[in-house]
Amino acid sequence: MSRYEQASHVFWRCQYHIVWTPKYRFRILKGNVGKRFID
């Protein structure tokens, strides 16, 4: 399977970048996971 999708006259490659933003600004991530995101 090709890394690119194709139609009759175009080729494209879709990539997504997911950004997680909590609604409230208090610390949800705790422990080692929270420390990794702070660094």
Beta strands, then each sheet from edge to edge (+ up, - down):
strand 1: 5-6
strand 2: 11-12
sheet 1: 1+ 2-
end
